[in-house]
Amino acid sequence: MRIDKFLKNSRIIKRRTVAKEACMQGRVFINDKVAKPGDLVKPGDIVTVNFGSNSIKVRVLSIEDNVKKDGAAGLYEYIE
């Protein structure tokens, strides 16, 4: 699954266009490499998102296309 779509489905970022812009600005990393919006993410990958002075680091647990709000947190786990 594309990283911008994963960020939206997991509700780490609310809109896919915002996730795409974050990737294009170099604020999203997959396994410590800068991610482009079309880069693929798979279970086991470490995703880091920088929000200004804040950052989130998560491990991808599963990939699903259609996720309800309650199940979105099950797609990843926080690290640190």
N, C-alpha and C positions, 0 to 999 in steps of 0.2 A: 504494500500500500504506500502511496505517496505520503511524504512527511506532512505536507500541508493538510491533507485530508485526515491523517491520523490525529493531528493536533486538534482539529475541529471535532472529530468523532469522540475523542476522549475528553473533550471540553476543557482542555488545558488553555486553549484559545477559543473564543466564542464563535468567530467567523472565519471561514476559509480564506477570504481575501486578506484579512489581518494576518493570518498565519503565513500566507504567501509573501506578504510584505516583510514580515519578520525574518523569513528565510533570505529574502533578497538583500536585506540590510546586514546580514551576517550575524544575527542574534540567535540562530538555532544551530546546534551541533549534534551530529550523530556519531557516537564513539569518538569524540574529541576532534572531529573533522567538520568544517563549515558545511552546512547542508543547503542545497538548492531546493526550491519548492517541489521539484519532480523526483528527488532522491527517494529511493525505496527504504522503508523501515520494516524490520522483521522482529519476531519475538527474541528477546535476549539483548537487543540493542540498548545502549544507554543514550538517552536524549536529554540535552541540556538546552534550556531556553532562558535567555537573559532579558529581563524586564527592567530597564533602567538600572537601578542599584540593586535590584532583586534578581535572583536566579532560581530556577527549578531544575532539579536533576531527577530523572525518572528512568526506570527499567521497563521496557515494553514486555508485557506478559502475553498478550494476545492481540490479534488483528481481526476486527469485525466491521462489516460495512454498515449495518443498521443496528445502532445501539440506543437503548432508551436511556433517559437521564440517570436512572438508578444504577444501570449497569456500566456506565462510562468509567467509573473509578476502578472497575475490575480489569481494565485494559492495561493498567500500569501500576507500579509501586514506587513510592518516593525513596530516594537514596539520600542520605545525609540529612 
